[in-house]
Amino acid sequence: MLKDTTRTKSYAIFILSNPHLFKDAVVLDVGCGTGILSLFAAKAGAKHVYAVDASDVAKKAIENIKNNGYADKITVVRGKVEDIQLPVDHVDIIISEWMGYFLLYESMLDSVLVARDRFLRKGGVLAPSQTKIMLAGVDCADFMKQRVGFWEDVYGFDMRTMAQEMNEDSLVEIMEESELVTSCSCIKDIVISSATIKSLDFTSPFSITASRDSTMHAFLGYFDTFFTPDGSAVDESVEVDLFRHDEELKVEAKDGEKNIVSFTTGPQGVPTHWKQTLFILKEPIRLQKGATITGTFLCQKSYDINNRELDVEIHYQITEPDGSARDASGRTNVQLFKVR
């Protein structure tokens, strides 16, 4: 994930361009991994950083920190943040790269919220401070041809039944911006300072509008991430930053300025290791420009077998550009998916 420049540069730019926030601060890094975020925080002037990780990579983090001369500034704590004790009562800042596929699949957000409640001082800052799950429609004909077409003739045998699970399990893929055929709708806005574990299971209305005549093969999910120096939610008018492949890490650290940083995992930005999440429709939808798809998106942890998985339901109806319903009976289309 260190090779994911969008991810790593976003954290680096936020930390290093907000010296007023990190100077002399006590910082907690939840799920520190290699220690890269802890190193950024120490470089930005943190008084001390507590880097927590329950896996064996913590041993490598200790070596990385020592090799870069920050052993006196960063303490690696081996264990789960739910169980550990720190030598301080409170920290000023919590940093963590907790996001998973479709934001919430196998994410560490539950642990970050526990860390917030256990250790963050009143008025402290979480980085990132806000995330938004977005939903759009895509025309992925080439992808479908590759996936389905392969099974139509496997050494002379018809094995199309193998492709049926595409309509039941979400798929993690990279889509091009040109494959977007609708507007985007925010289906979950998470402000980390006030979020609860219970609120991560959600039901949200959505409405997306066809931007051109097209065939929509799937709903596409991705997320935007925001870092604000005071931990507050960004205004709805704030647009997410788009990185370029050739963009160098340039940091202008100016005392007194409050720099907001953001990134997208959507097709509009540079591809990330999170990619995007496809929810393939059982039947493609022919859309005219201006048609709308409205409905409800339900997402919750799968408590039956593996609570690291997500259960998703998408309920939707189609309205033509002239305002008439696609289905005169008023029937709602429903599809169920597993994110796993």
C-alpha positions in Angstrom: 0.0 0.0 0.0 3.0 2.3 0.3 3.1 2.2 -3.5 -0.4 3.7 -3.5 0.7 7.3 -4.0 -2.8 8.8 -3.7 -3.2 7.3 -0.3 0.3 7.9 1.1 0.7 11.4 -0.4 -2.7 12.5 1.0 -1.7 11.6 4.6 1.8 13.1 4.1 0.5 16.4 2.7 -2.1 16.8 5.5 0.4 16.0 8.3 3.3 18.0 7.0 1.3 21.0 5.8 -0.3 21.5 9.2 2.6 22.1 11.5 0.5 24.2 13.9 -1.6 21.0 14.5 1.2 18.5 15.0 3.9 20.5 16.7 4.3 19.3 20.3 1.2 17.1 19.9 0.8 13.6 21.4 -0.3 11.4 18.5 -1.8 7.9 18.4 -1.4 5.9 15.2 -4.0 3.1 15.1 -2.8 0.1 12.9 0.6 1.6 12.2 1.8 -1.1 9.8 5.3 -0.1 8.6 5.2 3.1 10.7 5.0 5.5 7.8 2.3 7.7 9.3 4.0 7.8 12.6 7.2 8.9 10.8 5.3 11.7 9.1 3.9 12.9 12.4 7.3 12.8 14.1 8.8 14.7 11.2 6.0 17.3 11.5 7.1 18.0 15.1 5.0 15.8 17.3 6.0 15.6 20.9 5.5 11.9 20.9 3.8 9.2 18.8 2.3 6.0 20.0 2.2 3.5 17.1 -0.2 0.6 17.7 -0.4 -2.6 15.8 -1.4 -6.1 16.7 0.4 -7.9 13.9 4.0 -9.0 13.4 4.7 -6.0 11.2 5.1 -4.0 14.4 8.6 -5.5 14.6 9.5 -4.0 11.3 8.0 -0.7 12.3 10.4 -0.6 15.3 13.3 -1.2 12.9 12.1 1.4 10.4 11.6 4.0 13.2 15.1 3.3 14.6 16.8 3.4 11.2 15.3 6.8 10.5 16.4 8.3 13.8 13.0 8.7 15.5 13.3 6.0 18.2 13.1 8.7 20.9 9.9 10.2 19.4 7.9 7.1 18.5 6.9 4.2 20.7 5.6 1.1 19.1 2.9 -0.7 21.1 2.1 -4.3 20.2 -1.5 -5.2 20.7 -5.1 -4.3 19.9 -6.1 -0.8 20.6 -9.1 -2.2 22.5 -6.8 -3.9 25.0 -3.6 -1.8 25.3 -2.7 0.8 27.9 -0.8 3.9 27.1 1.5 5.8 29.5 -0.6 9.0 28.9 -4.3 9.6 29.7 -5.1 11.3 26.4 -3.7 12.1 23.0 -4.2 15.2 20.9 -4.5 13.5 17.5 -5.4 10.0 16.2 -4.2 9.1 12.7 -5.1 5.8 11.0 -5.3 4.3 7.6 -8.4 2.2 8.4 -10.4 2.2 5.2 -11.3 -1.1 3.4 -12.9 -2.0 0.1 -16.1 -0.1 -0.3 -14.8 1.8 2.7 -16.3 -0.6 5.3 -15.3 -4.1 4.2 -12.7 -5.4 6.7 -12.1 -1.8 7.8 -10.6 -0.8 11.1 -13.1 1.9 11.8 -14.6 0.1 14.7 -11.1 0.1 16.4 -10.5 3.8 15.5 -13.8 4.7 17.2 -12.8 2.7 20.3 -9.5 4.5 20.3 -11.3 7.8 20.0 -13.5 7.1 23.0 -10.6 5.7 25.1 -7.8 8.1 24.4 -8.7 11.2 22.4 -8.9 14.4 24.4 -11.9 16.7 24.2 -11.4 18.8 21.0 -8.8 16.4 19.7 -8.5 15.7 15.9 -8.9 12.5 13.9 -7.2 12.1 10.6 -9.0 11.4 8.4 -11.9 13.3 9.7 -14.6 12.4 7.3 -15.4 9.8 4.6 -18.3 9.6 2.1 -19.5 6.5 0.2 -20.6 7.4 -3.3 -22.8 5.5 -5.7 -23.1 5.9 -9.5 -24.1 3.8 -12.6 -21.6 2.4 -15.1 -21.5 1.0 -18.6 -19.0 -1.8 -18.3 -19.7 -3.7 -21.5 -16.0 -4.6 -22.1 -15.6 -6.0 -18.6 -18.8 -8.0 -18.8 -17.7 -9.4 -22.2 -14.5 -10.5 -20.6 -16.0 -12.1 -17.5 -19.1 -13.7 -19.1 -17.7 -14.4 -22.5 -14.9 -16.5 -21.1 -17.4 -19.0 -19.6 -19.5 -19.3 -22.8 -16.9 -21.5 -24.4 -14.4 -23.2 -22.1 -12.5 -25.6 -24.4 -15.8 -26.2 -26.2 -18.0 -26.4 -23.2 -20.7 -24.0 -22.0 -20.0 -23.0 -18.4 -22.0 -19.8 -18.1 -23.4 -21.0 -14.8 -20.0 -20.0 -13.3 -20.8 -16.4 -14.1 -24.0 -16.3 -12.1 -22.3 -15.4 -8.9 -21.4 -12.0 -10.5 -25.0 -11.0 -9.6 -24.6 -12.0 -6.0 -21.1 -11.0 -5.0 -19.7 -7.5 -5.4 -16.6 -7.2 -7.6 -13.6 -5.1 -6.8 -12.3 -3.6 -10.1 -10.9 -0.4 -11.6 -13.3 1.5 -13.9 -12.5 4.3 -16.3 -14.2 7.7 -15.9 -15.5 7.3 -19.4 -17.6 4.3 -18.2 -19.6 6.5 -15.8 -23.1 7.0 -17.2 -24.9 8.8 -14.4 -24.4 11.4 -11.7 -23.0 10.4 -8.3 -25.0 10.2 -5.1 -23.6 10.2 -1.5 -25.1 7.2 0.3 -23.2 7.5 3.6 -21.4 10.4 5.1 -19.3 9.5 8.1 -17.9 12.2 10.4 -15.4 10.3 12.4 -15.6 12.5 15.5 -19.3 11.7 16.1 -19.8 8.4 14.3 -20.8 5.3 16.3 -20.2 1.6 15.6 -23.9 1.1 15.4 -24.3 3.8 12.7 -22.0 2.0 10.3 -24.9 -0.2 9.4 -27.1 2.1 7.3 -30.0 2.5 5.0 -29.8 5.5 2.6 -32.0 6.9 -0.2 -30.2 7.7 -3.5 -31.0 9.3 -6.8 -28.7 9.3 -9.9 -29.4 10.8 -13.3 -28.3 9.4 -16.7 -25.7 11.8 -18.2 -26.1 10.3 -21.7 -27.9 7.6 -23.6 -26.3 4.4 -22.5 -26.7 0.9 -21.1 -26.0 0.6 -17.4 -24.6 -2.8 -16.3 -23.8 -2.1 -12.7 -24.0 0.2 -9.7 -20.5 1.5 -8.8 -19.5 2.2 -5.2 -16.4 4.2 -4.1 -15.4 6.6 -1.4 -14.0 10.1 -0.8 -11.8 10.9 2.2 -11.3 14.3 3.8 -8.7 15.6 6.3 -9.6 18.8 8.2 -7.4 20.4 10.8 -10.2 20.9 13.3 -11.9 17.6 12.6 -15.1 19.2 11.4 -17.2 18.1 8.4 -16.4 19.8 5.1 -19.0 22.0 3.4 -21.1 20.1 0.8 -19.6 22.5 -1.8 -16.1 21.3 -1.2 -14.8 19.2 -4.1 -12.5 16.3 -3.6 -8.9 16.6 -4.7 -7.8 14.7 -7.8 -4.2 13.6 -8.0 -2.1 13.0 -11.1 0.2 10.1 -11.7 3.2 12.4 -12.2 2.4 14.7 -9.2 5.3 15.1 -6.9 4.9 15.4 -3.1 5.0 19.1 -2.5 4.3 20.4 0.9 4.0 24.0 1.8 4.1 24.2 5.6 2.9 27.6 6.7 2.1 28.3 10.4 -1.3 29.6 10.9 -2.8 28.2 7.8 -5.3 25.4 8.0 -4.9 23.0 5.0 -7.7 20.7 4.1 -6.7 17.6 2.1 -8.8 15.0 0.4 -8.7 12.2 -2.1 -11.1 10.0 -4.1 -11.1 6.3 -4.9 -13.6 7.0 -7.8 -12.9 6.6 -11.5 -12.4 10.4 -11.7 -9.1 10.1 -9.8 -5.8 8.1 -10.0 -6.5 4.4 -9.4 -5.9 3.3 -5.8 -5.4 -0.1 -4.2 -9.0 0.2 -3.0 -10.2 0.3 -6.7 -14.0 0.5 -6.9 -16.8 -1.9 -6.0 -19.2 -3.1 -8.7 -22.7 -4.4 -8.1 -23.6 -6.1 -11.3 -27.3 -5.9 -12.3 -29.1 -9.1 -13.3 -30.5 -7.3 -16.3 -28.7 -4.2 -17.9 -30.7 -1.0 -18.0 -31.2 1.0 -21.2 -31.1 4.6 -20.2 -31.9 7.8 -22.0 -30.1 11.0 -21.0 -32.1 12.6 -18.2 -33.6 9.4 -16.9 -33.3 8.9 -13.1 -32.8 5.9 -10.9 -34.0 6.4 -7.4 -34.1 3.9 -4.6 -32.7 2.8 -1.3 -29.3 1.3 -0.4 -29.0 -0.9 2.6 -25.6 -2.0 4.0 -24.8 -3.9 7.2 -22.3 -6.3 8.6 -23.0 -9.9 7.9 -23.7 -11.4 11.3 -24.7 -14.9 10.1 -21.2 -16.2 9.1 -18.5 -13.7 9.0 -19.0 -10.2 10.4 -16.1 -8.9 8.3 -18.4 -9.3 5.3 -21.1 -6.9 4.3 -24.7 -7.6 3.2 -26.0 -5.1 0.7 -29.5 -4.6 -0.7 -30.3 -2.2 -3.5 -33.9 -1.3 -4.1 -34.5 0.9 -7.2 -37.0 2.3 -9.7 -36.5 4.0 -13.0 -38.1 7.2 -14.1 -38.0 8.3 -17.8 -36.9 11.8 -18.8 -40.5 12.8 -19.3 -41.3 11.9 -15.7 -43.1 8.6 -16.4 -42.3 5.5 -14.6 -40.4 2.7 -16.5 -42.6 0.1 -14.8 -46.2 1.3 -14.8 -47.1 -1.1 -12.0 -44.8 0.7 -9.6 -42.7 -2.4 -9.0 -39.4 -1.9 -7.2 -36.4 -3.8 -8.4 -34.4 -5.5 -5.6 -31.0 -7.1 -5.7 -28.9 -8.6 -2.9 -25.1 -8.7 -2.7 -22.3 -9.9 -0.5 -19.2 -7.7 -0.2 -16.5 -10.3 0.6 
